[in-house]
Every structure is written in structure tokens, then in C-alpha cells.
Amino acid sequence: MSAARPRARVRIETLGPAAAAVLAALHERVFAADTGERWSTGDLYAILRVPGVACLLARAGDAPCGYALLRCAADEAELLSIGVEPAFQSHGIGGQLMAAARAHCARLGVARLFLEVREENIRACRFYRRLGFVEVGRRRDYYRRSCGAREDAITMSLVFASEYSSTTPQ
């Protein structure tokens, strides 16, 4: 049995469209090898300009090491993407980013957070379930892998209990 990895000390900041290039480079390092998915600087700049979108960037010292990208509208939010630099994974950064995302949502009065995750991303599915997310739907053949194969997206939701009275059904 191996010892648990130490929790990384990071600083999380909220950034806007000016962070598009940093975010694009980080996104590619996190996802491109596994999925072939690449979001360009231009794509991310356009996303970050949309009202209600926020980028939470984690830094270890000066180095960007993770991010969460959210879109909030009314009392709902969607986690568009979250990723941690491979060298920093399993150090608690994803959990810290999700805590910051939850705090951001709370400040805006969000009652429910949604996300989609690749069905085959077992590690991410477990992570989200540990945080209290539950499966609420499925999109068949939603994602295309770099080899051309398709896979389902699992839609998950987290209801923020503090937003509801004990008599309101969830």
C-alpha cells in the first residue's frame, strides 16, 4: 500500500479572456493525448467573453497547473471543463478547484451544477460521485475519440442543499 500523495498548495484566481492562451496550452497538455480534443486560444477567448462564464486557474507558484471553466445562468451552472496538469494530478488540486467553483456558484445564487463526462473516464466519474454528483442523463455517442470511435457522455448534477428547504423535493 503506497502512502497518500501530499496535497499541493495552490493559489486559485478568477481570470477572463486575457487568460485564453494560458488556458489553451494547459487544456492541450491535459486532454490532447487521450482524446485528441484541442480548444484553441481563439475558441477559449470567445468562450471567456460570454456573459456568465468564469475561468478559475490554479497556480503552483507562478506555474498554471489546473483550471475549471464554468458557465452560470440564473440558478444553474455548467462545468464546461476542468483539468489538472498531469504532473500535478492526485495532489488535491481538482478538489480545490471544485471547492472554488462551488463557492463561485454560491456567490451567484446557483442552486444546481451540471457537467458532462466521458463514460470511459472512470477516474473522473468516481471523483464527481465523491463530491456528491449523481447521474441524471446520458448522451449516446456524444464524444468522438481521436481514433474516430464514439462514446457516451454521462450528464451529472449536484444540487446545493443550502439552497433548498428540507421540505423541497430534490
VMD Tcl script that draws the C-alpha trace (Angstrom):
set ca {
  {0.00 0.00 0.00}
  {1.51 3.33 -1.01}
  {1.38 6.49 1.06}
  {-1.06 9.21 0.04}
  {0.43 11.96 -2.09}
  {0.84 15.30 -0.31}
  {-1.76 17.94 -1.02}
  {-0.38 20.64 -3.32}
  {-0.53 24.25 -2.16}
  {-2.04 26.29 -4.95}
  {-3.44 29.74 -5.46}
  {-6.73 29.92 -7.37}
  {-7.61 33.06 -9.26}
  {-10.55 34.07 -11.45}
  {-9.45 35.15 -14.91}
  {-11.14 36.49 -18.02}
  {-10.50 36.46 -21.78}
  {-6.88 37.61 -21.36}
  {-6.12 34.13 -19.98}
  {-7.17 32.35 -23.19}
  {-3.64 31.47 -24.35}
  {-2.59 30.12 -20.95}
  {-5.81 28.12 -20.73}
  {-5.45 26.71 -24.27}
  {-1.91 25.48 -23.56}
  {-2.99 23.91 -20.27}
  {-6.06 22.31 -21.86}
  {-3.92 20.72 -24.57}
  {-1.45 19.27 -22.05}
  {-4.31 17.83 -20.01}
  {-6.52 16.39 -22.77}
  {-4.95 16.19 -26.23}
  {-3.02 12.95 -25.75}
  {-6.04 10.98 -24.51}
  {-8.87 12.45 -26.53}
  {-7.36 14.41 -29.40}
  {-9.53 17.28 -28.17}
  {-7.99 20.72 -28.58}
  {-9.53 24.06 -27.76}
  {-7.66 26.87 -29.48}
  {-6.81 30.22 -27.95}
  {-9.48 31.74 -30.20}
  {-12.09 29.21 -29.07}
  {-11.34 29.90 -25.41}
  {-11.21 33.66 -25.91}
  {-14.72 33.50 -27.40}
  {-15.99 31.29 -24.56}
  {-14.47 33.53 -21.88}
  {-16.24 36.57 -23.37}
  {-19.70 35.01 -22.91}
  {-21.60 36.59 -20.00}
  {-21.69 34.26 -17.01}
  {-18.52 32.33 -17.95}
  {-15.69 32.20 -15.43}
  {-12.24 30.65 -15.52}
  {-10.72 29.53 -12.23}
  {-6.99 28.99 -12.68}
  {-4.85 27.12 -10.14}
  {-1.19 28.09 -9.86}
  {1.60 26.32 -8.04}
  {3.98 29.23 -7.56}
  {3.80 31.01 -10.91}
  {3.05 27.87 -12.94}
  {-0.53 27.23 -14.11}
  {-1.38 23.70 -13.02}
  {-5.15 23.38 -13.30}
  {-8.36 25.11 -14.24}
  {-12.13 24.97 -14.03}
  {-14.31 26.64 -16.66}
  {-17.90 27.42 -15.62}
  {-20.96 28.94 -17.22}
  {-23.62 30.32 -14.85}
  {-27.11 31.42 -15.84}
  {-29.95 32.16 -13.45}
  {-29.87 29.49 -10.71}
  {-27.98 26.86 -12.73}
  {-24.38 26.41 -13.76}
  {-22.45 24.06 -16.02}
  {-18.90 22.90 -15.52}
  {-17.69 23.25 -19.11}
  {-14.27 21.78 -18.45}
  {-11.88 21.03 -15.61}
  {-8.34 19.76 -15.84}
  {-5.16 19.36 -13.85}
  {-1.69 19.24 -15.35}
  {-0.61 15.55 -15.40}
  {2.41 16.16 -13.12}
  {0.08 17.71 -10.51}
  {-2.70 15.11 -10.58}
  {-3.59 13.23 -7.38}
  {-2.45 16.14 -5.20}
  {-5.90 17.53 -4.35}
  {-5.91 20.30 -6.96}
  {-9.09 19.07 -8.66}
  {-10.85 19.10 -5.30}
  {-9.60 22.61 -4.58}
  {-10.81 23.79 -7.98}
  {-14.23 22.21 -7.39}
  {-14.44 23.88 -3.97}
  {-13.63 27.23 -5.61}
  {-16.22 26.52 -8.33}
  {-18.82 25.74 -5.71}
  {-18.00 28.98 -3.84}
  {-18.26 30.93 -7.10}
  {-21.67 29.37 -7.77}
  {-22.84 30.14 -4.22}
  {-21.92 33.82 -4.63}
  {-24.14 33.92 -7.74}
  {-27.09 32.11 -6.11}
  {-26.68 28.95 -8.19}
  {-28.74 26.05 -6.87}
  {-27.58 23.27 -9.21}
  {-24.36 22.48 -11.06}
  {-24.32 20.24 -14.13}
  {-21.48 18.58 -16.02}
  {-20.86 16.02 -18.73}
  {-18.12 13.43 -18.53}
  {-16.92 10.73 -20.89}
  {-18.35 7.40 -19.80}
  {-14.91 5.78 -20.10}
  {-13.31 8.37 -17.80}
  {-13.78 6.19 -14.73}
  {-11.41 8.25 -12.59}
  {-13.38 11.46 -13.23}
  {-16.73 9.70 -12.68}
  {-15.52 8.48 -9.27}
  {-14.21 11.97 -8.41}
  {-17.55 13.59 -9.22}
  {-19.52 10.98 -7.30}
  {-17.31 11.54 -4.24}
  {-18.25 15.22 -4.46}
  {-21.96 14.35 -4.43}
  {-22.81 14.45 -8.15}
  {-25.41 11.99 -9.39}
  {-26.10 10.76 -12.90}
  {-29.16 12.47 -14.39}
  {-28.85 11.54 -18.04}
  {-26.80 10.16 -20.87}
  {-25.99 11.34 -24.38}
  {-25.34 8.39 -26.67}
  {-22.27 8.62 -28.92}
  {-21.70 12.24 -27.85}
  {-17.90 12.26 -27.82}
  {-15.60 11.34 -30.69}
  {-12.23 9.86 -29.76}
  {-9.10 10.66 -31.77}
  {-9.36 7.19 -33.39}
  {-12.88 8.00 -34.63}
  {-14.74 5.79 -32.16}
  {-17.70 7.30 -30.30}
  {-18.52 7.19 -26.62}
  {-21.38 8.26 -24.40}
  {-21.45 11.34 -22.21}
  {-22.83 10.94 -18.72}
  {-24.70 14.03 -17.52}
  {-24.32 14.59 -13.79}
  {-25.82 17.11 -11.39}
  {-25.06 18.42 -7.93}
  {-27.84 20.16 -6.01}
  {-26.58 22.63 -3.45}
  {-28.59 21.62 -0.39}
  {-28.24 25.01 1.29}
  {-30.40 26.48 -1.46}
  {-33.39 24.29 -0.55}
  {-35.56 23.89 2.49}
  {-35.87 20.42 3.97}
  {-39.40 20.12 2.54}
  {-38.48 20.88 -1.07}
  {-38.08 17.71 -3.17}
  {-34.75 17.43 -4.94}
}
mol new
graphics top color blue
foreach p $ca { graphics top sphere $p radius 0.5 }
foreach p [lrange $ca 0 end-1] q [lrange $ca 1 end] { graphics top cylinder $p $q radius 0.2 }
display resetview
